[in-house]
Amino acid sequence: MPAAQGPAPAPTPTPRGGCPSSGVVVGMGEVEAALGHRAVGLTLTNCGSKPYRVHGYPSVRALDEAGDPLPVPVNPGPSYMGTDRGPQEIVLKPGKTARSLLAWVSTPTGGDLIEGDALEIAPAPGLEARTFPLKGSDVRLLDEFDMTAWRTDPV
């Protein structure tokens, strides 16, 4: 079965205090649903004044209500909700945005699901992360994440 097109990421405002020292800011759109699957568009925007090189995948962790990481595996690659052509080097000019799609299965009868309260998202491992709350009881049920690499064309 061919993968469905994922949801378009909503624009995310720059965090309070302006642009972080990294020169980039991550954002998360609204969670979309299809047949027990969930997906959310992630954005990486160059809010700095210099070009920014991107290569690879976002760093994503599920968090519990206390903000502690949950044991939810993260798999780079395609999902029911979107395709992945793998990582490629991108140079984001100031003001430009790259996108990624994060997907998971979320059904109460789906097996060993974990209830998450938030997602911690960074442009790449080791870089500054932002935390986004997960809203809605079925959205918060997580099994494992599948995500696409950053790219500038639609996800």
Accessible surface in RSA format (square Angstrom, percent):
REM  Atomic radii and reference values for relative SASA: ProtOr
REM  Chains: A
REM  Algorithm: Lee & Richards
REM  Probe-radius: 1.40
REM  Slices: 20
REM RES _ NUM      All-atoms   Total-Side   Main-Chain    Non-polar    All polar
REM                ABS   REL    ABS   REL    ABS   REL    ABS   REL    ABS   REL
RES MET A   1   194.07 100.5 111.94  74.1  82.14 195.6 110.05  93.6  84.03 111.3
RES PRO A   2   122.98  89.6 103.06  93.9  19.92  72.4 114.60  94.6   8.37  52.0
RES ALA A   3    37.44  34.4   9.48  14.6  27.96  63.6  11.68  16.5  25.76  68.2
RES ALA A   4    46.06  42.3  34.48  53.2  11.58  26.3  45.04  63.4   1.02   2.7
RES GLN A   5   143.37  80.2 120.46  88.0  22.91  54.6  60.59 129.0  82.78  62.8
RES GLY A   6    14.64  18.1   0.00   N/A  14.64  18.1   0.31   0.8  14.33  32.1
RES PRO A   7    17.18  12.5   3.67   3.3  13.51  49.1  15.77  13.0   1.41   8.8
RES ALA A   8    90.44  83.2  63.67  98.3  26.77  60.9  68.48  96.4  21.96  58.2
RES PRO A   9    22.23  16.2   5.38   4.9  16.85  61.3   5.60   4.6  16.63 103.4
RES ALA A  10    38.74  35.6  34.01  52.5   4.73  10.8  38.55  54.3   0.19   0.5
RES PRO A  11   131.98  96.2 104.89  95.6  27.09  98.5 115.26  95.2  16.72 103.9
RES THR A  12    38.31  27.3  12.72  12.9  25.59  61.0  12.69  17.0  25.63  38.7
RES PRO A  13   107.39  78.3  93.88  85.6  13.51  49.1 105.97  87.5   1.42   8.8
RES THR A  14    66.02  47.0  45.90  46.5  20.12  47.9  20.04  26.9  45.98  69.5
RES PRO A  15    35.25  25.7  27.02  24.6   8.24  29.9  33.21  27.4   2.05  12.7
RES ARG A  16   242.95 102.0 209.52 106.8  33.43  79.6  90.52 123.7 152.43  92.4
RES GLY A  17    86.77 107.0   0.00   N/A  86.77 107.0  44.59 122.4  42.19  94.5
RES GLY A  18    37.80  46.6   0.00   N/A  37.80  46.6  29.58  81.2   8.22  18.4
RES CYS A  19    50.97  38.6  22.77  25.4  28.20  66.3  21.54  54.6  29.44  31.7
RES PRO A  20    25.29  18.4   9.58   8.7  15.71  57.1  21.44  17.7   3.84  23.9
RES SER A  21   124.76 105.4  77.18 103.0  47.58 109.6  59.97 127.7  64.79  90.8
RES SER A  22    38.97  32.9  14.07  18.8  24.90  57.4  25.45  54.2  13.53  18.9
RES GLY A  23    14.25  17.6   0.00   N/A  14.25  17.6  14.18  38.9   0.06   0.1
RES VAL A  24     3.34   2.2   0.00   0.0   3.34   8.1   0.00   0.0   3.34   9.1
RES VAL A  25    10.06   6.6   6.83   6.2   3.23   7.8   9.34   8.1   0.72   2.0
RES VAL A  26     3.24   2.1   1.32   1.2   1.93   4.6   1.80   1.6   1.45   3.9
RES GLY A  27     0.88   1.1   0.00   N/A   0.88   1.1   0.52   1.4   0.36   0.8
RES MET A  28    28.26  14.6  11.44   7.6  16.82  40.1  11.63   9.9  16.63  22.0
RES GLY A  29     7.27   9.0   0.00   N/A   7.27   9.0   2.26   6.2   5.01  11.2
RES GLU A  30   132.43  76.0 127.30  96.3   5.13  12.2  45.80  88.6  86.63  70.7
RES VAL A  31    38.54  25.4  12.52  11.3  26.02  62.7  12.52  10.9  26.02  70.6
RES GLU A  32    77.66  44.6  75.82  57.4   1.84   4.4  12.31  23.8  65.35  53.4
RES ALA A  33    71.00  65.3  38.95  60.1  32.05  72.9  39.09  55.0  31.91  84.5
RES ALA A  34    34.85  32.0  26.15  40.4   8.70  19.8  34.82  49.0   0.03   0.1
RES LEU A  35   150.55  83.8 113.12  80.9  37.43  94.1 125.50  88.1  25.05  67.4
RES GLY A  36    14.84  18.3   0.00   N/A  14.84  18.3   6.01  16.5   8.83  19.8
RES HIS A  37    45.29  24.8  45.29  31.5   0.00   0.0  19.22  19.8  26.07  30.3
RES ARG A  38    17.70   7.4  17.70   9.0   0.00   0.0   0.11   0.1  17.59  10.7
RES ALA A  39     0.00   0.0   0.00   0.0   0.00   0.0   0.00   0.0   0.00   0.0
RES VAL A  40     0.00   0.0   0.00   0.0   0.00   0.0   0.00   0.0   0.00   0.0
RES GLY A  41     0.53   0.7   0.00   N/A   0.53   0.7   0.00   0.0   0.53   1.2
RES LEU A  42     0.00   0.0   0.00   0.0   0.00   0.0   0.00   0.0   0.00   0.0
RES THR A  43    11.45   8.1  11.45  11.6   0.00   0.0   7.96  10.7   3.48   5.3
RES LEU A  44     0.47   0.3   0.47   0.3   0.00   0.0   0.47   0.3   0.00   0.0
RES THR A  45    36.86  26.2  36.86  37.4   0.00   0.0  25.92  34.8  10.95  16.5
RES ASN A  46     0.78   0.5   0.78   0.8   0.00   0.0   0.00   0.0   0.78   0.8
RES CYS A  47    39.78  30.1  10.37  11.6  29.40  69.1  18.78  47.6  20.99  22.6
RES GLY A  48    24.60  30.3   0.00   N/A  24.60  30.3  17.01  46.7   7.59  17.0
RES SER A  49   101.47  85.7  70.98  94.7  30.49  70.2  49.94 106.3  51.52  72.2
RES LYS A  50   156.64  76.4 151.77  93.1   4.87  11.6  95.43  85.9  61.21  65.2
RES PRO A  51    89.14  65.0  68.81  62.7  20.33  73.9  68.97  56.9  20.17 125.4
RES TYR A  52    46.85  21.9  45.02  25.6   1.83   4.8  35.83  26.9  11.02  13.6
RES ARG A  53   160.20  67.3 140.38  71.6  19.82  47.2  55.10  75.3 105.10  63.7
RES VAL A  54     7.79   5.1   4.93   4.5   2.86   6.9   7.78   6.8   0.01   0.0
RES HIS A  55   118.62  64.8  89.50  62.2  29.12  74.5  55.55  57.3  63.07  73.4
RES GLY A  56    10.59  13.1   0.00   N/A  10.59  13.1  10.03  27.5   0.56   1.3
RES TYR A  57    45.64  21.3  37.78  21.5   7.86  20.4  29.03  21.8  16.60  20.5
RES PRO A  58     3.47   2.5   0.00   0.0   3.47  12.6   0.00   0.0   3.47  21.5
RES SER A  59    29.61  25.0  24.06  32.1   5.55  12.8   4.95  10.6  24.66  34.5
RES VAL A  60     7.18   4.7   0.00   0.0   7.18  17.3   0.15   0.1   7.04  19.1
RES ARG A  61   109.10  45.8 105.70  53.9   3.40   8.1  46.09  63.0  63.00  38.2
RES ALA A  62     1.25   1.1   0.00   0.0   1.25   2.8   0.00   0.0   1.25   3.3
RES LEU A  63     8.46   4.7   8.46   6.0   0.00   0.0   8.46   5.9   0.00   0.0
RES ASP A  64    41.15  28.8  38.38  38.2   2.77   6.5  13.77  32.4  27.38  27.3
RES GLU A  65   159.09  91.3 124.69  94.3  34.40  81.9  42.46  82.1 116.63  95.2
RES ALA A  66    80.43  74.0  41.36  63.8  39.07  88.9  53.77  75.7  26.66  70.6
RES GLY A  67    42.22  52.1   0.00   N/A  42.22  52.1  23.24  63.8  18.98  42.5
RES ASP A  68    78.07  54.7  78.02  77.7   0.05   0.1  16.58  39.0  61.49  61.3
RES PRO A  69    72.72  53.0  53.08  48.4  19.63  71.4  53.10  43.8  19.61 121.9
RES LEU A  70    35.00  19.5  22.78  16.3  12.22  30.7  23.97  16.8  11.03  29.7
RES PRO A  71   110.29  80.4  84.06  76.6  26.23  95.3  99.69  82.3  10.60  65.9
RES VAL A  72    13.78   9.1   0.10   0.1  13.69  33.0   0.53   0.5  13.26  36.0
RES PRO A  73    71.49  52.1  58.98  53.8  12.51  45.5  71.02  58.6   0.47   2.9
RES VAL A  74    51.50  33.9  26.11  23.6  25.39  61.2  26.11  22.7  25.39  68.9
RES ASN A  75    50.36  34.7  49.63  48.0   0.73   1.8  19.20  46.2  31.16  30.1
RES PRO A  76    84.10  61.3  62.61  57.1  21.49  78.1  62.62  51.7  21.49 133.6
RES GLY A  77     9.46  11.7   0.00   N/A   9.46  11.7   8.91  24.5   0.55   1.2
RES PRO A  78    87.70  63.9  76.00  69.3  11.69  42.5  76.17  62.9  11.53  71.7
RES SER A  79    22.93  19.4   6.97   9.3  15.95  36.7  16.33  34.8   6.59   9.2
RES TYR A  80    62.99  29.4  47.07  26.8  15.92  41.4  41.34  31.1  21.65  26.7
RES MET A  81     8.44   4.4   8.44   5.6   0.00   0.0   8.12   6.9   0.32   0.4
RES GLY A  82     3.11   3.8   0.00   N/A   3.11   3.8   3.11   8.5   0.00   0.0
RES THR A  83    69.74  49.6  66.94  67.9   2.80   6.7  54.28  72.9  15.47  23.4
RES ASP A  84    29.54  20.7   5.25   5.2  24.29  57.4   0.01   0.0  29.53  29.5
RES ARG A  85   156.26  65.6 118.62  60.5  37.65  89.6  76.23 104.2  80.03  48.5
RES GLY A  86    22.72  28.0   0.00   N/A  22.72  28.0  15.23  41.8   7.50  16.8
RES PRO A  87    63.40  46.2  42.71  38.9  20.69  75.2  42.78  35.3  20.62 128.2
RES GLN A  88    98.10  54.9  92.76  67.8   5.35  12.7  31.05  66.1  67.05  50.9
RES GLU A  89   103.99  59.7  76.01  57.5  27.98  66.6  22.57  43.7  81.42  66.5
RES ILE A  90    12.28   7.0   8.00   6.0   4.28  10.3  12.28   8.8   0.00   0.0
RES VAL A  91    70.59  46.4  47.61  43.1  22.97  55.4  47.61  41.4  22.97  62.3
RES LEU A  92     2.10   1.2   1.68   1.2   0.41   1.0   2.10   1.5   0.00   0.0
RES LYS A  93   134.71  65.7 134.04  82.2   0.68   1.6  77.31  69.6  57.40  61.1
RES PRO A  94    59.40  43.3  41.72  38.0  17.68  64.3  42.18  34.8  17.21 107.0
RES GLY A  95    58.99  72.7   0.00   N/A  58.99  72.7  33.31  91.4  25.68  57.5
RES LYS A  96   122.26  59.6 121.00  74.2   1.25   3.0  65.42  58.9  56.84  60.5
RES THR A  97    31.83  22.6  22.07  22.4   9.76  23.3   9.62  12.9  22.21  33.6
RES ALA A  98     0.00   0.0   0.00   0.0   0.00   0.0   0.00   0.0   0.00   0.0
RES ARG A  99    73.43  30.8  73.43  37.4   0.00   0.0   5.60   7.7  67.83  41.1
RES SER A 100     0.00   0.0   0.00   0.0   0.00   0.0   0.00   0.0   0.00   0.0
RES LEU A 101     1.99   1.1   0.90   0.6   1.09   2.7   0.90   0.6   1.09   2.9
RES LEU A 102     0.00   0.0   0.00   0.0   0.00   0.0   0.00   0.0   0.00   0.0
RES ALA A 103     3.58   3.3   3.58   5.5   0.00   0.0   3.58   5.0   0.00   0.0
RES TRP A 104     5.37   2.2   0.00   0.0   5.37  12.6   4.56   2.4   0.81   1.3
RES VAL A 105    50.79  33.4  50.70  45.9   0.09   0.2  50.70  44.1   0.09   0.2
RES SER A 106     0.61   0.5   0.00   0.0   0.61   1.4   0.00   0.0   0.61   0.8
RES THR A 107    37.42  26.6  37.33  37.8   0.09   0.2  32.29  43.4   5.13   7.8
RES PRO A 108   106.60  77.7  77.65  70.8  28.95 105.2  80.36  66.3  26.24 163.1
RES THR A 109   132.52  94.3  99.97 101.3  32.55  77.6  81.80 109.9  50.73  76.7
RES GLY A 110    42.57  52.5   0.00   N/A  42.57  52.5  14.61  40.1  27.96  62.6
RES GLY A 111    56.95  70.2   0.00   N/A  56.95  70.2  36.43 100.0  20.52  46.0
RES ASP A 112   146.93 102.9 119.56 119.0  27.36  64.7  42.63 100.3 104.29 104.0
RES LEU A 113    36.66  20.4   7.44   5.3  29.21  73.4   7.44   5.2  29.21  78.6
RES ILE A 114    48.11  27.4  44.18  32.9   3.93   9.5  48.11  34.6   0.00   0.0
RES GLU A 115    90.78  52.1  74.47  56.3  16.32  38.9  19.44  37.6  71.34  58.2
RES GLY A 116     0.00   0.0   0.00   N/A   0.00   0.0   0.00   0.0   0.00   0.0
RES ASP A 117    39.35  27.6  34.06  33.9   5.29  12.5  12.68  29.8  26.67  26.6
RES ALA A 118    11.82  10.9  11.82  18.2   0.00   0.0  11.82  16.6   0.00   0.0
RES LEU A 119     0.00   0.0   0.00   0.0   0.00   0.0   0.00   0.0   0.00   0.0
RES GLU A 120    42.27  24.3  41.04  31.1   1.23   2.9   2.48   4.8  39.79  32.5
RES ILE A 121     0.06   0.0   0.00   0.0   0.06   0.1   0.06   0.0   0.00   0.0
RES ALA A 122     4.87   4.5   4.69   7.2   0.18   0.4   4.69   6.6   0.18   0.5
RES PRO A 123     7.83   5.7   5.64   5.1   2.20   8.0   5.64   4.7   2.20  13.7
RES ALA A 124    30.22  27.8  30.22  46.6   0.00   0.0  30.22  42.6   0.00   0.0
RES PRO A 125   107.25  78.2  88.08  80.3  19.16  69.7  89.67  74.0  17.57 109.2
RES GLY A 126    87.36 107.7   0.00   N/A  87.36 107.7  43.38 119.0  43.98  98.5
RES LEU A 127    71.20  39.7  59.40  42.5  11.80  29.7  61.85  43.4   9.35  25.2
RES GLU A 128   104.48  60.0  82.78  62.6  21.70  51.7  45.21  87.5  59.26  48.4
RES ALA A 129    41.18  37.9  15.91  24.6  25.27  57.5  16.08  22.6  25.10  66.5
RES ARG A 130    58.61  24.6  53.38  27.2   5.22  12.4  25.21  34.5  33.39  20.2
RES THR A 131    81.30  57.8  54.18  54.9  27.11  64.6  36.69  49.3  44.61  67.4
RES PHE A 132    20.46  10.2  20.46  12.7   0.00   0.0  20.46  12.4   0.00   0.0
RES PRO A 133    82.21  59.9  75.09  68.4   7.12  25.9  75.43  62.3   6.78  42.1
RES LEU A 134     9.31   5.2   0.00   0.0   9.31  23.4   0.50   0.4   8.81  23.7
RES LYS A 135   160.64  78.4 143.36  88.0  17.28  41.1  92.41  83.2  68.24  72.7
RES GLY A 136    42.84  52.8   0.00   N/A  42.84  52.8  32.14  88.2  10.70  24.0
RES SER A 137    85.74  72.5  75.01 100.1  10.73  24.7  42.85  91.2  42.89  60.1
RES ASP A 138    55.77  39.1  54.39  54.1   1.39   3.3  19.66  46.3  36.11  36.0
RES VAL A 139    19.38  12.8  19.38  17.5   0.00   0.0  19.38  16.8   0.00   0.0
RES ARG A 140    54.29  22.8  54.29  27.7   0.00   0.0   6.32   8.6  47.97  29.1
RES LEU A 141    33.76  18.8  33.76  24.2   0.00   0.0  33.76  23.7   0.00   0.0
RES LEU A 142     0.13   0.1   0.13   0.1   0.00   0.0   0.13   0.1   0.00   0.0
RES ASP A 143    44.62  31.3  34.22  34.1  10.40  24.6  17.28  40.7  27.33  27.3
RES GLU A 144    71.50  41.1  70.58  53.4   0.92   2.2   9.47  18.3  62.03  50.6
RES PHE A 145     0.22   0.1   0.22   0.1   0.00   0.0   0.22   0.1   0.00   0.0
RES ASP A 146    35.04  24.5  34.46  34.3   0.58   1.4   0.38   0.9  34.65  34.6
RES MET A 147     9.61   5.0   8.79   5.8   0.83   2.0   9.61   8.2   0.00   0.0
RES THR A 148     2.49   1.8   2.49   2.5   0.00   0.0   2.49   3.3   0.00   0.0
RES ALA A 149     1.68   1.5   1.60   2.5   0.07   0.2   1.60   2.3   0.07   0.2
RES TRP A 150     2.58   1.0   1.73   0.8   0.85   2.0   1.73   0.9   0.85   1.4
RES ARG A 151    15.17   6.4  15.17   7.7   0.00   0.0   8.83  12.1   6.34   3.8
RES THR A 152    72.93  51.9  56.04  56.8  16.89  40.3  27.21  36.5  45.73  69.1
RES ASP A 153    56.21  39.4  50.99  50.8   5.22  12.3  36.21  85.2  20.00  19.9
RES PRO A 154   105.89  77.2  94.52  86.2  11.37  41.3  96.98  80.1   8.91  55.4
RES VAL A 155    12.86   8.5   1.91   1.7  10.95  26.4   5.63   4.9   7.23  19.6
END  Absolute sums over single chains surface
CHAIN  1 A     8012.4       5863.2       2149.2       4490.3       3522.1
END  Absolute sums over all chains
TOTAL          8012.4       5863.2       2149.2       4490.3       3522.1
